[in-house]
Amino acid sequence: MRASRRIALILLIFTGQAFAAKGKHGAVEKQPAQSMNSNDPAETEASEKKAAAQKPVTAPPAEQMAAHAGEVAQARTSHPMGVFGNLLFGFGKAPEAGPGTSQATGKTTSVTFMVGGHYDLNPDLTLGLRLPWTVGSATQRDGLNASSQALGAPVLMGEYRVTVNPVLRVPIDFGLGIPLARGDYNPVTDPSAYRQTQLNEMADAASGYRDPELFGPKRFPIILGVGVDYERGALAAHGATKFVLGFKAGGSLHFPTDPAGNYEQKSVTLRNVTSAGIGYQFLDRPKLFGALDSWVAVNAVNAVEYSSNEAASAPSRLQVVFEPRIGAHLGRLSPSLGYIFAIGGRLADTGTSGLELHCDLAF
């Protein structure tokens, strides 16, 4: 038994040495399996850092809204004063009182220069001033072009903003104008004054009937309006409605006799303009934005009304207008470019449109 045990032990040792020698000179040794986690100290350290990293904490929506409102208030406090310049190029014909929808001025090209400014008495109350002046050339009935220029009405405006929540405000607008807009409805004895009237009518039409308080010849305008402004992050939206009354402060009506109807100059005009718009800042550096404004103007009472003796249907008093805009906020300077065009209504019938260049400068 002892001899057999010795023989087995010798065979076991010999066999182990033979396999070891084969591993060195024969087949490739089998490598141990690689795990996903290597023993590299740098990789281990990186894994520990990743494990220790935490997700950024996002402020609750209420805190975000409050922070944004604080930024808006800070901007108003930092720049309480501003001035602006506006150029409006008008093309087409301005609708006029008369039978049917074809009554209009001759083909006109106009440029309205408007300057103004505002001052924030506090973050909720703003006072402002606008002053327009228009030059242009129109085709007369004899086929010749006649150039003219006309001052509009200076308008003093105020806006009080009621804060509903940090991103929603309700602006209340009020204002009055000075009856300095040039023109008269007297083509028979004062054709130059009548051309000024037609030019102011063209400026009103090119602006899409948005601001009648600026262009009513010899009218004392009063403006009342209310709206809603929403601003959160890159998105801004607004809606508003305003009523503009124009009280007659002078002038006379002297049109040629029309057997088909009668012209009447009204002592008080009335127009309602209801608007809505949306804008989005799609680039941060530089701060570029796009916007779409739209409004519906209802000419409830015009300066001159025509009544037909033949029961002809009156032209529509409603007008729908759009203005797509692009612009930028470059520090204190904010330029923009817009195109005003009508959908249906008399402005579309006469092919009237406007190209608007605007620039604000804050102080």
Secondary structure, DSSP 8 states (H G I E B T S, - for coil): -HHHHHHHHHHHHHHHHHHHHHHHHSS--------SS---HHHHHHHHHHHH--------HHHHHHHHHHHHHHHHHH--EEEEEEEEEEEE--B-SSSSS--B---EEEEEEEEEEEEEEETTEEEEEEEEEEEEEEE-TTS-EEEEEEE---EEEEEEEEEEETTEEEEEEEEEE-S-----B-TTT-HHHHHHHHHHHHHHHHTTTS-GGGT-TTEEEEEEEEEEEEEETTEEEEEEEEEEEEEE-S--B-----TTEEEEE-SEEEEEEEEEEEEEEEETTTEEEEEEEEEEEEEEE-SEEEEETT-------EEEEEEEEEEEEBTTEEEEEEEEEEESHHHHHTT-EEEEEEEEEE-
